[in-house]
Amino acid sequence: MRSFQNSFPTLLYSLCVLGCHSIAADFKAYLPSRTSNQLWIVQATEKGDQLTLSIDERVDLGFRAVTIVAHPERSLLYVSSNVGEEGNSPGAAITLEADGSYKEHRSLRLEHGYAYLSLDHDQRFLLGANYREGHIDIYPLDKYGIPGSRVAFLDEGRTAAHAILPSPDNRFVYIPYVKESNAILQYAFDNTSGALTPLDPNNVNPPEGTGPRHIAYHPTLPFVYFSNEQGLGASVYQRDLASGQLTLYQVVEVVSENQRHGSSASASDCLLSLDGKFLFTGQRSSNETGLPNGINRYRVANDASLEHLGLTPTSEIPWGLAFSPDGNVLLVTAHGRGILHAFRLTKQGELIPMATLPIDERISDLVTR
């Protein structure tokens, strides 16, 4: 899930200071479906102190739609599959009306399918991380925001690349790898050409067995957060503003080693509240493991360290996380059973259930606007 708040934290931090933690205003959520090959557009509507979710529209895209990112300034969405024929993987650039409803879409032919899409902070490039082969592709955006032919490519010989996200100053890029690859690779980013140059060292070498998966940047401090897919928790890294190098700052494990032993449980998405006070990571578990499904909640201290506050159960496996544009509601996709959850975020970092909506099974990613 690629949310606007992670791409432009300083601006959204300012907006959040003006009015976080009240009931959310109306907004739309956009969910690509690999099950029906559609884009689901969901309307979230405020009614008094209640929030309701309803299906606004379902748009046929004609391919196995999985991953999505929203342009921060234009009414544009970018959607890809997560698999596909090399050099001929389907995607779409979707144009929205001013009210957020669907207008039209243009088919794209991408070099790979992607588990993660992001844009740089100058909105010049679309970046994609391919999970199965670990390939990284970067595409230039034209004056209309439409991707052109690939201008940069990485193949580091590692599979399971799970994210790519430029730093807030747009000078560096970090790519986490899960499972046996277990790495965070770091690069200087040329925001005029899209080229990536390895830093020295190239690999941050995260602790064995953590499996860094998704990324969130602190809105005001030089710190980076990762959900730990295999470690079932979160990691904090300090970022050197001059060199771009990451240094491990903290690892938070939310279950004991004995609980993890023999378990197939893993973490999913990673998301900061817009004010930077709380971090959330998904916890995925099958019934036989004995570990619950839910959202792990962490308080972010003034020094950027994390304190685990607890787990909010979801019963179903949580996958993608996205805040409403004002940061007051957290949406969660339940991948296996096809449910969209809405939680209200309190000032104490609690998540209060508000609404659910049946959606296609195996929807993982989503954005809001």
Backbone torsions as a table, in degrees:
resi	resn	phi	psi	omega
1	MET	NA	130.1	-177.9
2	ARG	-118.5	100.5	-172.7
3	SER	-93.2	148.3	179.6
4	PHE	-57.2	-35.1	-176.1
5	GLN	-65.9	-29.8	177.4
6	ASN	-77.0	-26.8	-177.9
7	SER	-81.2	-31.7	-176.7
8	PHE	-134.9	67.5	-168.8
9	PRO	-66.3	-37.8	-174.5
10	THR	-65.9	-45.0	178.5
11	LEU	-60.8	-46.3	-175.6
12	LEU	-73.2	-28.2	173.5
13	TYR	-60.7	-43.1	179.5
14	SER	-62.9	-41.9	179.2
15	LEU	-64.6	-39.4	-177.2
16	CYS	-66.8	-36.8	179.7
17	VAL	-58.4	-30.0	-177.9
18	LEU	-74.0	-20.6	-176.6
19	GLY	-175.5	46.9	177.3
20	CYS	-80.2	157.0	168.2
21	HIS	78.6	7.1	167.7
22	SER	-89.6	176.0	177.6
23	ILE	-64.5	140.8	-174.7
24	ALA	-69.4	149.3	169.3
25	ALA	-76.9	167.0	179.5
26	ASP	-60.9	143.8	177.4
27	PHE	-156.7	172.4	177.3
28	LYS	-118.7	150.1	173.8
29	ALA	-120.3	147.5	-175.4
30	TYR	-125.2	122.5	-171.7
31	LEU	-129.5	112.7	175.8
32	PRO	-77.6	138.3	-176.1
33	SER	-116.2	122.0	173.3
34	ARG	-79.8	-13.8	-178.8
35	THR	-80.6	-45.9	-177.7
36	SER	-107.7	-0.5	-177.5
37	ASN	59.6	37.7	-176.5
38	GLN	-125.8	161.9	164.2
39	LEU	-100.3	119.1	175.3
40	TRP	-88.2	129.1	174.6
41	ILE	-111.2	117.9	-174.6
42	VAL	-111.9	133.3	177.4
43	GLN	-97.8	126.5	172.4
44	ALA	-105.0	122.4	-172.4
45	THR	-123.9	130.2	176.6
46	GLU	-83.3	131.0	174.6
47	LYS	-134.7	98.1	-174.6
48	GLY	65.8	-124.0	178.0
49	ASP	-100.1	16.2	-180.0
50	GLN	-111.5	156.7	175.0
51	LEU	-124.5	131.7	176.4
52	THR	-116.1	147.0	176.8
53	LEU	-113.8	135.5	178.8
54	SER	-145.3	154.6	178.8
55	ILE	-79.4	120.3	179.5
56	ASP	-87.7	-42.7	-176.1
57	GLU	-166.9	153.7	171.8
58	ARG	-128.8	120.6	-173.2
59	VAL	-107.6	124.2	177.6
60	ASP	-72.8	123.3	179.5
61	LEU	-103.8	-20.7	175.6
62	GLY	82.5	11.3	175.5
63	PHE	-151.6	169.7	-176.8
64	ARG	-74.2	88.3	-172.6
65	ALA	-82.4	128.9	-174.3
66	VAL	-131.6	-48.8	-167.1
67	THR	-114.3	143.0	-173.8
68	ILE	-144.3	147.0	169.7
69	VAL	-143.7	148.8	-179.9
70	ALA	-105.8	138.1	171.9
71	HIS	-68.6	133.7	-174.4
72	PRO	-74.0	-18.9	-176.6
73	GLU	-118.9	-34.6	179.7
74	ARG	-93.2	160.1	175.8
75	SER	-84.3	64.8	-174.9
76	LEU	-131.3	139.7	171.1
77	LEU	-121.8	145.8	175.6
78	TYR	-117.9	129.3	-176.6
79	VAL	-128.8	140.5	175.6
80	SER	-135.4	166.2	165.0
81	SER	-81.6	170.7	173.6
82	ASN	-103.7	-3.2	175.0
83	VAL	-137.8	168.0	177.9
84	GLY	159.6	163.6	177.5
85	GLU	-64.0	132.6	-178.6
86	GLU	-59.1	130.1	-178.3
87	GLY	81.5	-3.0	-176.6
88	ASN	-151.0	47.4	-179.7
89	SER	-93.7	136.6	-173.7
90	PRO	-76.6	150.2	174.0
91	GLY	-157.2	-179.2	-179.9
92	ALA	-153.3	143.2	167.6
93	ALA	-106.2	116.1	-171.6
94	ILE	-106.9	124.6	178.3
95	THR	-96.7	133.7	179.8
96	LEU	-107.0	154.6	171.0
97	GLU	-73.3	171.4	-179.7
98	ALA	-59.8	-30.4	-179.6
99	ASP	-86.6	5.0	178.8
100	GLY	90.2	-3.0	177.7
101	SER	-78.2	164.8	-177.0
102	TYR	-70.7	137.4	174.7
103	LYS	-112.6	-57.0	-179.5
104	GLU	-166.8	169.2	172.6
105	HIS	-144.0	153.9	178.4
106	ARG	-115.1	130.6	178.7
107	SER	-72.0	143.1	177.8
108	LEU	-121.2	149.4	171.0
109	ARG	-114.7	112.4	-173.3
110	LEU	-106.4	162.8	-176.6
111	GLU	-72.9	-30.2	-178.7
112	HIS	-148.8	169.3	165.1
113	GLY	-84.9	155.9	-171.9
114	TYR	-131.2	139.6	171.2
115	ALA	-84.6	-15.5	-174.5
116	TYR	-153.9	135.7	174.3
117	LEU	-125.7	145.0	174.3
118	SER	-149.8	167.8	174.1
119	LEU	-120.3	149.9	174.3
120	ASP	-75.6	169.3	-170.9
121	HIS	-78.3	-11.6	172.9
122	ASP	-94.3	1.2	-178.4
123	GLN	55.9	39.7	177.3
124	ARG	-101.6	-19.9	-172.0
125	PHE	-139.5	147.1	169.6
126	LEU	-106.2	129.4	-177.0
127	LEU	-116.2	137.7	-179.4
128	GLY	-132.5	138.4	176.0
129	ALA	-111.5	120.6	179.2
130	ASN	-92.0	126.1	-173.9
131	TYR	-77.1	-48.4	-168.2
132	ARG	-66.7	-43.3	179.2
133	GLU	-102.9	-9.6	-179.5
134	GLY	77.9	16.8	-177.7
135	HIS	-77.5	148.4	177.5
136	ILE	-121.2	129.0	179.6
137	ASP	-125.5	143.6	177.7
138	ILE	-129.8	129.6	-176.7
139	TYR	-118.7	138.8	173.8
140	PRO	-77.6	149.8	175.6
141	LEU	-104.9	134.2	177.8
142	ASP	-79.4	-174.5	-175.1
143	LYS	-66.2	-14.1	177.0
144	TYR	-99.4	-0.1	-179.0
145	GLY	86.3	13.8	-178.0
146	ILE	-93.4	131.3	-179.1
147	PRO	-66.8	140.3	173.5
148	GLY	-103.2	-159.8	-179.4
149	SER	-68.6	146.8	-177.6
150	ARG	-55.6	137.0	179.6
151	VAL	-113.9	-14.3	178.9
152	ALA	-147.0	147.5	-175.0
153	PHE	-148.9	138.9	175.2
154	LEU	-127.5	137.4	168.1
155	ASP	-137.0	98.7	-175.7
156	GLU	-92.3	8.7	178.9
157	GLY	74.5	17.4	178.3
158	ARG	-119.5	137.6	171.4
159	THR	-88.5	175.5	171.1
160	ALA	68.4	36.1	168.1
161	ALA	-70.4	127.6	-171.3
162	HIS	-118.1	-4.1	178.0
163	ALA	-165.6	160.0	170.3
164	ILE	-151.5	125.5	-175.0
165	LEU	-150.2	120.4	178.5
166	PRO	-64.3	151.4	177.0
167	SER	-68.6	160.7	-178.0
168	PRO	-57.7	-28.7	177.7
169	ASP	-86.1	0.8	175.6
170	ASN	65.9	23.8	-176.5
171	ARG	-107.8	-15.6	-175.5
172	PHE	-139.6	158.2	178.4
173	VAL	-133.7	140.1	179.1
174	TYR	-123.4	138.2	-176.3
175	ILE	-129.0	108.8	177.1
176	PRO	-86.8	145.9	179.0
177	TYR	-124.3	136.6	-176.9
178	VAL	-100.9	178.9	175.2
179	LYS	55.6	-137.2	-173.7
180	GLU	-64.5	-26.1	179.1
181	SER	-67.3	-41.3	172.3
182	ASN	33.8	74.8	-177.0
183	ALA	-149.4	159.8	163.8
184	ILE	-128.3	110.2	178.5
185	LEU	-94.9	141.4	-173.3
186	GLN	-127.8	140.6	-172.8
187	TYR	-141.2	149.2	164.4
188	ALA	-78.1	139.8	-176.6
189	PHE	-114.7	122.8	175.0
190	ASP	-87.4	105.2	-173.8
191	ASN	-80.7	9.5	171.3
192	THR	-106.0	-33.3	-178.9
193	SER	-108.4	-19.4	-176.3
194	GLY	87.3	0.5	-176.7
195	ALA	-70.2	147.1	176.2
196	LEU	-115.3	129.8	178.6
197	THR	-119.4	124.1	-177.5
198	PRO	-60.0	136.8	170.1
199	LEU	-78.8	164.8	179.4
200	ASP	-120.8	108.3	5.9
201	PRO	-77.4	155.1	180.0
202	ASN	-76.2	-37.1	-177.2
203	ASN	-101.3	128.0	177.1
204	VAL	-70.5	-18.8	-178.9
205	ASN	57.4	67.0	177.3
206	PRO	-62.9	157.3	-179.6
207	PRO	-54.4	144.6	-178.3
208	GLU	-56.4	134.2	174.9
209	GLY	83.2	4.6	179.7
210	THR	-81.0	-44.8	179.1
211	GLY	65.5	62.4	179.6
212	PRO	-59.6	134.3	-169.9
213	ARG	-118.9	-64.7	-177.8
214	HIS	-119.8	163.0	-166.8
215	ILE	-122.5	144.0	169.0
216	ALA	-143.9	135.8	178.9
217	TYR	-99.6	137.1	173.2
218	HIS	-61.5	139.2	-174.5
219	PRO	-69.4	-23.1	-176.2
220	THR	-131.5	-19.5	-176.0
221	LEU	-109.6	155.4	-177.5
222	PRO	-81.1	63.8	-179.5
223	PHE	-131.8	148.3	-178.4
224	VAL	-125.8	138.0	179.9
225	TYR	-113.8	141.7	175.9
226	PHE	-128.9	137.6	165.8
227	SER	-75.9	140.0	-179.6
228	ASN	-100.4	103.7	-174.2
229	GLU	-61.6	-48.9	-179.1
230	GLN	-86.8	-30.9	-178.6
231	GLY	-78.8	-9.4	179.4
232	LEU	52.3	64.1	178.2
233	GLY	179.3	-142.8	-177.5
234	ALA	-144.9	152.6	175.2
235	SER	-120.9	148.7	177.0
236	VAL	-120.8	131.4	176.9
237	TYR	-124.8	139.6	174.2
238	GLN	-89.9	138.8	-176.2
239	ARG	-109.7	122.8	175.1
240	ASP	-73.1	119.3	-173.1
241	LEU	-66.8	-28.1	-178.8
242	ALA	-82.9	-49.9	-174.4
243	SER	-91.3	-21.1	-175.9
244	GLY	83.2	-5.2	-176.7
245	GLN	-67.9	139.7	176.0
246	LEU	-97.1	141.1	176.0
247	THR	-127.5	129.9	-179.2
248	LEU	-59.8	131.7	-176.6
249	TYR	-114.3	-39.2	-176.9
250	GLN	-164.0	143.4	168.9
251	VAL	-121.9	127.8	177.8
252	VAL	-112.8	116.5	176.2
253	GLU	-100.3	129.1	-173.3
254	VAL	-97.6	-10.1	173.1
255	VAL	-134.3	160.0	-178.4
256	SER	-76.5	164.3	177.5
257	GLU	-62.1	-36.5	178.2
258	ASN	-64.0	-38.7	178.2
259	GLN	-67.3	-35.9	-179.8
260	ARG	-74.8	-27.3	-174.8
261	HIS	-62.1	123.6	-179.8
262	GLY	76.7	3.5	-177.9
263	SER	-96.0	146.1	174.3
264	SER	-94.7	8.9	-178.3
265	ALA	-65.0	147.9	-178.9
266	SER	-154.2	162.7	178.1
267	ALA	-92.0	156.2	178.3
268	SER	-117.8	-112.2	-169.9
269	ASP	-77.2	169.1	-177.1
270	CYS	-141.1	127.1	-174.0
271	LEU	-151.2	132.0	173.9
272	LEU	-92.8	145.8	168.8
273	SER	-63.6	156.3	-173.7
274	LEU	-63.6	-26.9	178.4
275	ASP	-87.4	-0.7	178.0
276	GLY	74.7	12.4	-176.4
277	LYS	-88.8	-19.7	-176.3
278	PHE	-139.9	146.3	174.7
279	LEU	-118.8	145.9	-180.0
280	PHE	-131.6	135.8	174.7
281	THR	-133.0	142.1	178.5
282	GLY	-80.3	145.1	176.0
283	GLN	-121.5	117.3	-176.4
284	ARG	-106.4	134.1	-177.6
285	SER	-150.4	142.1	172.6
286	SER	-88.4	160.2	-171.4
287	ASN	-59.3	-33.7	-173.8
288	GLU	-76.7	-9.9	-176.3
289	THR	-79.7	-23.1	-177.7
290	GLY	84.6	-6.8	176.6
291	LEU	-96.0	139.2	-176.3
292	PRO	-79.5	156.8	168.3
293	ASN	-83.1	146.0	178.0
294	GLY	169.2	-171.1	-179.5
295	ILE	-113.8	116.7	174.4
296	ASN	-77.5	133.8	-177.4
297	ARG	-113.1	135.7	-179.4
298	TYR	-132.0	140.1	170.3
299	ARG	-89.3	135.3	177.3
300	VAL	-96.9	118.4	-178.9
301	ALA	-78.2	172.5	-179.8
302	ASN	-62.5	-24.9	178.3
303	ASP	-93.4	11.5	176.8
304	ALA	79.2	-0.9	177.5
305	SER	-73.5	163.9	-175.4
306	LEU	-111.6	143.3	170.0
307	GLU	-122.9	121.6	-178.9
308	HIS	-72.6	124.4	-177.4
309	LEU	-95.8	-21.6	-178.7
310	GLY	139.6	-176.2	-177.5
311	LEU	-117.7	128.1	171.6
312	THR	-94.3	113.9	-175.8
313	PRO	-65.0	147.3	172.8
314	THR	-120.4	-10.3	-174.6
315	SER	65.3	-47.8	175.7
316	GLU	-92.0	163.7	-177.5
317	ILE	-69.9	117.6	178.8
318	PRO	-83.4	143.3	-176.0
319	TRP	-129.0	-68.7	-177.7
320	GLY	-100.8	144.4	178.5
321	LEU	-123.5	139.9	175.0
322	ALA	-154.1	135.6	174.6
323	PHE	-85.9	151.3	167.4
324	SER	-60.3	158.8	-176.7
325	PRO	-56.4	-27.9	178.3
326	ASP	-92.5	-1.2	175.2
327	GLY	80.8	8.8	-175.4
328	ASN	-92.8	-18.1	-177.6
329	VAL	-126.5	132.3	174.9
330	LEU	-102.9	123.5	173.8
331	LEU	-97.7	141.2	-177.6
332	VAL	-135.4	128.0	174.6
333	THR	-89.7	128.7	173.5
334	ALA	-94.5	102.4	-165.7
335	HIS	-61.0	-51.1	-171.3
336	GLY	-73.3	-41.5	-173.2
337	ARG	-95.4	-7.6	177.0
338	GLY	72.6	60.3	178.4
339	ILE	-135.7	137.0	171.4
340	LEU	-103.5	122.7	179.3
341	HIS	-102.3	145.8	172.1
342	ALA	-123.9	127.8	178.0
343	PHE	-122.3	141.2	172.6
344	ARG	-88.4	132.5	177.6
345	LEU	-89.0	125.1	178.6
346	THR	-92.7	170.4	178.9
347	LYS	-66.8	-18.3	179.1
348	GLN	-93.4	1.0	-179.3
349	GLY	85.7	11.7	175.3
350	GLU	-80.1	155.3	175.6
351	LEU	-115.9	115.0	-177.0
352	ILE	-103.2	120.9	-179.9
353	PRO	-58.8	135.4	-179.2
354	MET	-119.6	-43.5	-174.5
355	ALA	-162.2	159.8	171.7
356	THR	-135.5	158.7	178.8
357	LEU	-145.8	128.0	173.5
358	PRO	-66.6	132.8	176.9
359	ILE	-134.9	179.7	176.1
360	ASP	-60.1	146.2	169.9
361	GLU	-66.0	152.4	173.4
362	ARG	69.4	21.9	166.5
363	ILE	-80.3	126.9	-177.1
364	SER	-114.1	-41.1	-170.2
365	ASP	-104.7	155.3	177.2
366	LEU	-164.1	156.6	171.4
367	VAL	-136.4	164.1	177.3
368	THR	-128.4	160.3	171.5
369	ARG	-167.6	NA	NA
